[in-house]
Amino acid sequence: MTWGFPAITAFVGLMQALDRKLPESMELMLERVGVICHHFEPQVTEGGYTRAFRLTRNPVGKDGSTSAIAEEGRAHLEISLVFGVAGPALAEGNGELKIIADDVAHILSGMRVAGGSVIPRMKRSNWQHQPSLIRIDESENEWQQQFRKIRRQLLPGFALVSRQDLLEKRLQDMRSEQPDATALDAWLDLSRLHVYPETADGVEEESAESGRKDLNWQVRRPPGWIVPIPVGYGALSDLYPPGQVARARDNSTPFRFVETLYSIGEWVSPHRLKTIDDLLWVSDADPDSGIYQCSNPYGGRRRCA
């Protein structure tokens, strides 16, 4: 249903995998993650409105025949990751914090992000692209100055934030005219461009079949860089005990079948963020309701717990 920039679940999964790889002696816990995209280059054919993925060639089978190809979108990304962390390590001096940040970056360089390889910045790159661990000052004024510095380091680029509030508002507006409208209708409405005819005096026509010659074609879409995004998973089955489902990846963890949950996101320039919480995503698992979702407080302008 969507393709392009990796889902935010990929970066939350990266954070959890990285947290497991950190040595206990580091005394650092990763809790939230934000992602800023500086450059995005999809591996697709160019020219015209129709695009196709540039696919890799799979090795031939044992009999010499060509193996089947599963279409898989790929892209080159240049991103910055911001982690919300906690732990006794934050009590160290600034020199020790820099060493910890370099160690975390070294561990991350050996991992994969959304199935892709990590190519870290070279040491000779400018100071903006070097890993750092910043301790939040208790003073509100001091912290605001720290955050302004962080925002400058993340420019130029765009941060992915949640706009679940736009989806809920659009659903309410649609139900005022169409009581049977669903969340999927609202999601599709926000995900597309609306092209409609309008008269010279600004009155929208129901259609272009009226025969009027003074019609102008206009494009209507929500303000901002709005995009449809996957934000988690919803349960399709009960939670099975560990080892009950054959060929499961992990036989020590409960298992359930799920489907993707979709929402609306927005790309926002970091200088427009009011607090660091607006940038960070957190995972929220509720096995009882079967919802495993990533959330971000940007739309509601509320602070994370």
C-alpha positions in Angstrom: 0.0 0.0 0.0 3.0 2.3 0.6 6.6 2.3 -0.5 9.5 4.6 0.0 11.1 5.6 3.2 11.4 2.7 5.7 8.6 2.3 8.3 9.2 3.8 11.7 8.9 0.2 13.1 12.3 -0.5 11.4 14.0 2.2 13.4 12.3 1.2 16.7 13.4 -2.4 16.0 16.9 -1.1 15.4 16.8 0.7 18.7 15.7 -2.5 20.6 18.4 -4.6 18.8 21.1 -2.0 19.6 19.9 -1.9 23.2 20.5 -5.6 23.5 24.0 -5.3 22.1 25.2 -2.7 24.5 27.3 -4.2 27.3 25.9 -4.1 30.8 29.0 -2.2 32.0 27.9 0.7 29.8 24.8 1.2 32.0 22.8 2.8 29.3 19.2 2.1 28.2 17.7 3.1 24.9 14.0 4.1 25.2 12.9 6.3 22.3 14.1 7.0 18.8 13.8 9.8 16.3 14.8 9.8 12.6 15.8 12.7 10.4 16.3 12.1 6.7 18.9 14.3 4.9 18.9 12.5 1.5 16.7 9.8 0.0 17.5 8.0 -3.3 15.1 5.2 -4.3 16.5 2.6 -6.6 13.9 2.9 -9.3 13.9 3.4 -13.0 13.7 7.0 -14.2 11.6 8.8 -16.8 7.9 9.3 -17.1 5.2 8.7 -14.5 5.6 4.9 -14.3 8.5 3.6 -12.2 9.8 0.1 -11.5 12.2 -1.2 -8.9 15.8 -1.9 -9.8 15.9 -5.5 -8.8 19.0 -7.6 -7.9 19.7 -10.8 -9.8 19.3 -13.9 -7.7 21.7 -16.9 -8.0 20.6 -19.7 -10.3 19.2 -22.9 -8.8 21.0 -26.2 -8.4 19.6 -27.3 -11.8 20.9 -24.1 -13.5 17.4 -22.5 -13.8 16.7 -18.9 -12.8 15.3 -18.4 -9.3 12.1 -16.6 -8.8 12.4 -12.8 -8.0 10.4 -11.3 -5.2 10.2 -7.6 -5.9 11.8 -5.6 -3.2 12.2 -1.8 -3.0 15.6 -0.5 -2.0 17.0 3.0 -1.4 20.1 4.9 -0.4 19.5 6.9 2.8 21.4 9.6 4.6 19.9 9.9 8.1 20.5 11.0 11.6 19.2 9.0 14.6 18.4 10.6 17.9 17.9 8.2 20.8 16.2 9.0 24.1 18.3 7.3 26.7 18.4 6.7 30.5 20.7 5.1 33.0 23.6 5.7 35.4 26.0 6.4 32.5 24.5 9.9 32.1 26.1 10.9 35.4 29.6 10.6 33.9 31.7 13.6 32.9 31.6 15.1 29.4 34.7 13.3 28.4 33.3 9.9 29.3 30.0 10.7 27.6 31.9 11.3 24.3 33.6 7.9 24.7 30.3 6.2 25.3 28.7 7.9 22.3 31.7 6.7 20.1 31.3 3.1 21.5 27.6 3.1 20.7 28.2 4.4 17.2 30.9 1.7 16.7 28.4 -1.1 17.7 25.7 0.5 15.4 28.1 0.5 12.4 28.1 -3.3 12.5 24.3 -3.6 12.4 21.7 -3.3 9.6 18.9 -0.7 9.3 15.7 -1.8 7.6 17.7 -4.6 5.9 20.4 -2.2 4.7 24.0 -1.8 5.6 25.2 1.1 7.8 28.0 3.3 6.4 29.0 5.7 9.2 30.5 9.1 8.7 34.3 9.3 8.4 36.2 10.8 11.3 37.3 13.7 9.1 33.6 14.8 8.6 32.6 18.0 10.3 31.5 18.2 13.9 27.8 18.2 13.1 28.0 14.5 12.0 29.9 13.1 15.0 28.1 11.0 17.6 27.4 12.7 20.9 25.7 11.9 24.2 24.0 15.0 25.8 22.7 15.1 29.3 19.5 17.1 29.6 19.9 20.1 31.9 17.3 20.4 34.7 16.8 24.1 34.0 14.2 24.7 31.4 16.1 27.7 29.9 19.3 25.7 29.7 17.6 22.7 28.1 15.9 25.0 25.5 19.4 26.2 24.5 20.6 22.7 24.3 17.7 21.7 22.0 18.3 24.7 19.7 21.8 23.5 19.2 20.6 20.0 18.5 18.1 21.3 15.9 20.8 23.2 14.1 23.0 20.0 13.9 20.1 18.2 12.3 19.7 20.7 9.4 19.2 20.4 6.5 16.8 17.5 6.8 13.3 16.5 7.7 12.0 14.6 10.8 9.2 12.1 10.6 6.5 12.7 13.1 3.0 11.3 13.7 -0.1 13.1 12.6 -2.7 10.7 13.9 -4.7 13.8 15.0 -5.2 14.7 11.3 -6.6 11.3 10.6 -9.0 11.5 13.5 -10.2 15.0 12.5 -10.6 14.0 8.9 -12.7 11.0 9.9 -15.0 13.2 12.0 -15.4 15.7 9.1 -16.2 12.9 6.7 -18.8 11.3 9.0 -20.6 14.6 9.3 -21.5 14.1 5.6 -21.1 10.3 5.3 -22.1 8.6 8.5 -20.8 5.2 7.2 -17.3 6.6 6.5 -14.4 4.5 7.9 -10.9 5.2 9.1 -9.7 3.7 5.8 -11.7 6.2 3.9 -10.1 9.1 5.9 -6.6 7.6 5.5 -7.0 7.3 1.7 -8.5 10.8 1.5 -5.4 12.3 3.3 -3.0 10.2 1.2 -4.0 11.5 -2.3 -4.3 14.6 -4.3 -7.8 16.0 -5.0 -8.1 17.6 -8.4 -11.4 19.5 -8.9 -12.9 22.1 -11.2 -13.5 25.6 -9.9 -15.1 28.6 -11.5 -13.3 31.9 -12.0 -15.0 33.3 -8.9 -13.8 30.5 -6.7 -16.9 28.3 -6.5 -16.2 24.6 -6.7 -18.2 22.7 -9.3 -19.5 19.2 -8.6 -18.0 18.0 -11.9 -16.6 19.3 -15.2 -19.6 18.0 -17.2 -21.5 21.2 -16.8 -20.1 22.5 -20.0 -18.8 25.8 -18.6 -15.7 27.1 -20.2 -14.4 29.2 -17.4 -13.5 26.3 -15.2 -10.0 26.1 -13.6 -8.5 22.9 -12.4 -7.3 23.1 -8.8 -5.4 20.7 -6.5 -6.5 20.3 -2.9 -4.6 18.5 -0.2 -3.9 18.9 3.5 -1.3 21.5 4.5 2.2 20.2 5.2 4.2 17.3 3.8 1.6 14.6 4.8 2.4 10.9 4.0 0.8 7.6 4.8 3.0 5.4 7.0 2.9 2.0 8.8 3.1 2.5 12.6 2.8 -1.0 14.0 0.9 -4.3 14.0 -2.6 -5.5 15.0 -3.3 -9.1 16.1 -5.0 -11.5 13.8 -4.8 -14.5 16.1 -4.6 -15.4 19.8 -1.2 -15.3 21.5 0.3 -18.8 21.2 2.7 -20.2 23.8 6.4 -20.4 22.9 7.2 -23.3 20.5 3.6 -24.1 19.6 3.8 -22.6 16.1 6.0 -24.5 13.7 8.9 -22.7 12.0 8.7 -19.6 14.3 11.9 -17.6 14.4 12.1 -17.7 18.2 10.8 -20.7 20.2 11.2 -19.0 23.5 8.8 -16.1 22.9 5.0 -16.2 22.6 3.8 -16.0 19.0 0.8 -14.4 17.2 -0.1 -13.6 13.7 -0.5 -9.8 12.9 -1.2 -7.4 10.2 0.2 -3.9 9.6 -1.4 -0.8 11.1 -1.4 2.4 9.0 -1.6 6.0 10.1 -0.6 9.4 8.8 2.8 11.0 9.3 4.4 14.3 8.4 7.9 15.4 7.4 8.8 18.5 9.4 12.0 20.5 9.4 13.7 20.1 12.8 13.7 23.9 13.4 9.9 23.8 13.7 10.0 21.3 16.6 9.1 22.8 20.0 10.5 20.1 22.2 12.7 17.0 21.8 9.6 14.8 22.6 8.1 16.0 19.3 10.9 14.1 17.5 11.0 10.8 19.4 8.9 7.7 18.9 8.2 5.0 21.5 6.9 1.5 21.2 3.7 0.6 23.1 2.7 -3.1 23.3 -0.7 -4.1 24.6 -1.0 -7.9 24.2 -4.5 -7.9 25.8 -5.9 -5.8 23.0 -3.5 -7.1 20.4 -2.1 -3.7 19.5 1.7 -3.2 19.0 2.1 0.4 17.9 4.7 3.1 17.7 3.5 6.5 18.9 4.8 10.0 18.8 3.3 13.1 20.6 3.8 15.7 17.9 0.2 16.1 16.8 -1.1 16.4 20.4 1.7 18.7 21.6 1.9 16.6 24.8 5.0 15.2 26.5 5.8 11.5 26.6 5.6 9.8 30.0 
